[in-house]
Amino acid sequence: MVAFERALDGLVRHAHLDRTALAEALKPVMRREPKSNVDWVQSDLYDVARAVRGDEPRGRAALMHRAVHINRTTPSRSYSLAGSTLAARLAEAMDVIESGTQPFLLAVPTLSTGALDAAVLVERIAELDELGVTPAPVDLAQALLRVTPTPDRQGLRAAESLASDAGQRLARWLREGGPAHQDSEPKGWPHCKPPKPASQGWWTPARPGAVMDPPLPQVAASLIGPYVGNSGLADPMAPFWVAQLPHHREELMARDYFEPRMSHRGWPRNLPFVVESGGPAGYSVHLALAFGLILQTETDAVVDAVLVLAARKQLDTDLLGRQLEALLNHGWAYADKASGSLRAAAETGAYATVWSVLRAALPGLLGKTPVRGAAAMLALAVECASRCGAKGEIPEVTAVADRKGSSQTVKNARLLREALR
């Protein structure tokens, strides 16, 4: 993502300085054919490079059709909201290059998460103000969505000193903290099973407040605004999604799909990017981790995400454990896979963390009929409890241990009961 953003900004900068020289320099690296006719999510810098060179604009026609259909202010109904926003930025970069008015882009992040330092954005807008340049609207919108909220009064005063509309929008954005964070936990949970993805109706983002006045271009506002139909972020997830909303990971993950469909090849491997970004980590972030642990398609990435969130003291082990229990009891009978993922985390030395998750999950997994794979969960619990010195009776474990028989589940429950004494 960082390389992509720097390259996009580099095309704009060098085209502004000497477009002819840039076009000549690009000649040896241009492809003859596009990589894909449906490459609408991870949109292509070659589209912009072709515009620099004045080549047949496969980029503009195909890009606009894939991303926004009619114009650059309306998100596509067919494709990803995230992809539409990125494609709108690329199309706008082509316009900037052709007009030669804007010498650089505002939205280039200063951190690998996609976050943009407020003081840097103030400097960039001030430089455009001195040149008498009005920023391109989608570029400004993406910069605002990326700017890091700051309580620094000096930085706020610097923004307030900017006379341009862009400067005043930034000042208002910083004063109000950008779009409000929203709780994505569904009503009635944990007494109901985890719901379907947000884009299928369980979470509806509130309309942003005064910070959106004047409103962002619709293609950018759609990332944080109310849904249109069933529009979500769509498949497959890519790191640039997170970089578009680097301070709103909870809202971003509430829009994703956490089911074994096309997207499960994308979002689990991107969970490390999610947990490294900013904003609250609540129900949706933890639900993504729970699904990742169960699906076991990108175990290393999911485990990394769990450990990073724990290291940052942002992991709610009780919430994660209850979500695992609810999923395993409501149609996701993969306790053996979940225990394998949790074991991988424990073997990094995070025995206490994994125990805390299991401590929350086990009571619901050991009912009248323990879930399939409960023996593996109990075996891991024995090891974790022993390693971290956990004590204290769990009534449900005791109840299983007191049963007659010699099944592996009963045996492991007895071992755990002893370890906790």
Solvent accessible surface area in square Angstrom, and as a share of the most:
residue,aa,sasa,rsa
1,M,59,0.26
2,V,45,0.26
3,A,79,0.61
4,F,28,0.12
5,E,3,0.01
6,R,166,0.61
7,A,41,0.32
8,L,1,0.00
9,D,13,0.07
10,G,21,0.21
11,L,17,0.09
12,V,1,0.01
13,R,102,0.37
14,H,104,0.46
15,A,9,0.07
16,H,78,0.35
17,L,138,0.69
18,D,73,0.38
19,R,83,0.30
20,T,111,0.64
21,A,53,0.41
22,L,23,0.12
23,A,19,0.15
24,E,114,0.51
25,A,69,0.54
26,L,26,0.13
27,K,122,0.52
28,P,113,0.71
29,V,92,0.53
30,M,37,0.16
31,R,80,0.29
32,R,228,0.83
33,E,127,0.57
34,P,36,0.23
35,K,135,0.57
36,S,36,0.23
37,N,127,0.65
38,V,108,0.62
39,D,24,0.12
40,W,44,0.15
41,V,11,0.06
42,Q,79,0.35
43,S,5,0.03
44,D,13,0.07
45,L,41,0.20
46,Y,61,0.23
47,D,1,0.01
48,V,0,0.00
49,A,7,0.05
50,R,39,0.14
51,A,11,0.09
52,V,3,0.02
53,R,72,0.26
54,G,58,0.55
55,D,44,0.23
56,E,135,0.60
57,P,68,0.43
58,R,42,0.15
59,G,1,0.01
60,R,59,0.21
61,A,73,0.56
62,A,33,0.26
63,L,1,0.00
64,M,31,0.14
65,H,115,0.52
66,R,12,0.04
67,A,4,0.03
68,V,3,0.02
69,H,79,0.35
70,I,148,0.75
71,N,64,0.33
72,R,76,0.28
73,T,72,0.42
74,T,47,0.28
75,P,12,0.07
76,S,5,0.03
77,R,218,0.79
78,S,76,0.49
79,Y,64,0.24
80,S,0,0.00
81,L,7,0.03
82,A,0,0.00
83,G,1,0.01
84,S,0,0.00
85,T,0,0.00
86,L,4,0.02
87,A,1,0.01
88,A,0,0.00
89,R,10,0.04
90,L,0,0.00
91,A,0,0.00
92,E,15,0.07
93,A,2,0.01
94,M,1,0.01
95,D,44,0.23
96,V,11,0.06
97,I,10,0.05
98,E,98,0.44
99,S,70,0.45
100,G,34,0.32
101,T,81,0.47
102,Q,4,0.02
103,P,20,0.13
104,F,6,0.03
105,L,8,0.04
106,L,0,0.00
107,A,0,0.00
108,V,17,0.10
109,P,16,0.10
110,T,58,0.34
111,L,108,0.54
112,S,84,0.54
113,T,33,0.19
114,G,0,0.00
115,A,5,0.04
116,L,0,0.00
117,D,64,0.33
118,A,8,0.06
119,A,54,0.42
120,V,44,0.25
121,L,0,0.00
122,V,13,0.08
123,E,116,0.52
124,R,37,0.14
125,I,0,0.00
126,A,29,0.23
127,E,90,0.40
128,L,0,0.00
129,D,44,0.23
130,E,150,0.67
131,L,106,0.53
132,G,69,0.66
133,V,24,0.14
134,T,119,0.69
135,P,11,0.07
136,A,12,0.09
137,P,83,0.52
138,V,4,0.02
139,D,3,0.02
140,L,12,0.06
141,A,1,0.01
142,Q,0,0.00
143,A,0,0.00
144,L,1,0.00
145,L,7,0.03
146,R,2,0.01
147,V,3,0.02
148,T,48,0.28
149,P,62,0.39
150,T,40,0.23
151,P,129,0.81
152,D,72,0.37
153,R,141,0.51
154,Q,128,0.57
155,G,14,0.13
156,L,13,0.06
157,R,138,0.50
158,A,40,0.31
159,A,0,0.00
160,E,64,0.29
161,S,87,0.56
162,L,18,0.09
163,A,97,0.75
164,S,34,0.22
165,D,122,0.63
166,A,5,0.04
167,G,0,0.00
168,Q,68,0.30
169,R,41,0.15
170,L,0,0.00
171,A,0,0.00
172,R,59,0.22
173,W,10,0.04
174,L,12,0.06
175,R,122,0.44
176,E,81,0.36
177,G,32,0.31
178,G,7,0.07
179,P,10,0.06
180,A,73,0.56
181,H,90,0.40
182,Q,43,0.19
183,D,120,0.62
184,S,2,0.01
185,E,74,0.33
186,P,18,0.11
187,K,200,0.85
188,G,51,0.50
189,W,13,0.05
190,P,60,0.38
191,H,174,0.78
192,C,56,0.33
193,K,118,0.50
194,P,14,0.09
195,P,36,0.23
196,K,127,0.54
197,P,6,0.04
198,A,1,0.01
199,S,5,0.03
200,Q,80,0.35
201,G,60,0.58
202,W,41,0.14
203,W,17,0.06
204,T,96,0.56
205,P,3,0.02
206,A,59,0.46
207,R,193,0.71
208,P,36,0.23
209,G,54,0.52
210,A,68,0.53
211,V,10,0.06
212,M,22,0.10
213,D,95,0.49
214,P,60,0.38
215,P,97,0.61
216,L,8,0.04
217,P,22,0.14
218,Q,89,0.40
219,V,0,0.00
220,A,0,0.00
221,A,20,0.16
222,S,14,0.09
223,L,2,0.01
224,I,10,0.05
225,G,5,0.05
226,P,40,0.25
227,Y,41,0.16
228,V,81,0.46
229,G,69,0.66
230,N,122,0.63
231,S,27,0.18
232,G,6,0.05
233,L,2,0.01
234,A,24,0.19
235,D,17,0.09
236,P,46,0.29
237,M,7,0.03
238,A,12,0.09
239,P,44,0.28
240,F,12,0.05
241,W,1,0.00
242,V,3,0.02
243,A,2,0.02
244,Q,5,0.02
245,L,2,0.01
246,P,1,0.01
247,H,23,0.10
248,H,11,0.05
249,R,3,0.01
250,E,5,0.02
251,E,8,0.03
252,L,1,0.01
253,M,0,0.00
254,A,0,0.00
255,R,3,0.01
256,D,0,0.00
257,Y,27,0.10
258,F,4,0.02
259,E,44,0.20
260,P,77,0.48
261,R,101,0.37
262,M,93,0.42
263,S,0,0.00
264,H,43,0.19
265,R,137,0.50
266,G,1,0.01
267,W,0,0.00
268,P,0,0.00
269,R,118,0.43
270,N,4,0.02
271,L,0,0.00
272,P,26,0.16
273,F,91,0.38
274,V,0,0.00
275,V,1,0.00
276,E,68,0.31
277,S,5,0.03
278,G,24,0.23
279,G,29,0.28
280,P,65,0.41
281,A,22,0.17
282,G,23,0.22
283,Y,4,0.02
284,S,0,0.00
285,V,0,0.00
286,H,0,0.00
287,L,3,0.01
288,A,0,0.00
289,L,0,0.00
290,A,0,0.00
291,F,12,0.05
292,G,1,0.01
293,L,1,0.00
294,I,0,0.00
295,L,16,0.08
296,Q,65,0.29
297,T,62,0.36
298,E,50,0.22
299,T,33,0.19
300,D,116,0.60
301,A,16,0.13
302,V,1,0.00
303,V,8,0.05
304,D,71,0.37
305,A,0,0.00
306,V,4,0.02
307,L,42,0.21
308,V,42,0.24
309,L,0,0.00
310,A,29,0.23
311,A,85,0.66
312,R,110,0.40
313,K,186,0.79
314,Q,73,0.32
315,L,24,0.12
316,D,65,0.34
317,T,32,0.18
318,D,71,0.37
319,L,13,0.06
320,L,0,0.00
321,G,0,0.00
322,R,72,0.26
323,Q,0,0.00
324,L,0,0.00
325,E,37,0.17
326,A,6,0.05
327,L,4,0.02
328,L,8,0.04
329,N,59,0.30
330,H,89,0.40
331,G,75,0.72
332,W,42,0.15
333,A,44,0.34
334,Y,79,0.30
335,A,1,0.00
336,D,86,0.45
337,K,82,0.35
338,A,0,0.00
339,S,8,0.05
340,G,30,0.29
341,S,0,0.00
342,L,2,0.01
343,R,77,0.28
344,A,36,0.28
345,A,1,0.01
346,A,1,0.00
347,E,107,0.48
348,T,85,0.49
349,G,54,0.52
350,A,18,0.14
351,Y,32,0.12
352,A,57,0.44
353,T,31,0.18
354,V,2,0.01
355,W,24,0.08
356,S,43,0.28
357,V,2,0.01
358,L,0,0.00
359,R,93,0.34
360,A,20,0.16
361,A,0,0.00
362,L,0,0.00
363,P,38,0.24
364,G,33,0.32
365,L,1,0.01
366,L,5,0.03
367,G,37,0.35
368,K,194,0.82
369,T,117,0.68
370,P,31,0.20
371,V,25,0.14
372,R,176,0.64
373,G,23,0.22
374,A,2,0.01
375,A,22,0.17
376,A,41,0.31
377,M,0,0.00
378,L,0,0.00
379,A,39,0.30
380,L,1,0.00
381,A,0,0.00
382,V,27,0.16
383,E,51,0.23
384,C,0,0.00
385,A,1,0.01
386,S,70,0.45
387,R,155,0.57
388,C,49,0.29
389,G,48,0.46
390,A,15,0.12
391,K,135,0.57
392,G,39,0.37
393,E,115,0.51
394,I,2,0.01
395,P,88,0.55
396,E,59,0.26
397,V,1,0.01
398,T,28,0.16
399,A,55,0.43
400,V,0,0.00
401,A,2,0.02
402,D,96,0.50
403,R,85,0.31
404,K,196,0.83
405,G,49,0.47
406,S,79,0.51
407,S,61,0.39
408,Q,105,0.47
409,T,26,0.15
410,V,11,0.06
411,K,91,0.39
412,N,8,0.04
413,A,0,0.00
414,R,79,0.29
415,L,101,0.50
416,L,0,0.00
417,R,49,0.18
418,E,89,0.40
419,A,23,0.18
420,L,6,0.03
421,R,172,0.63
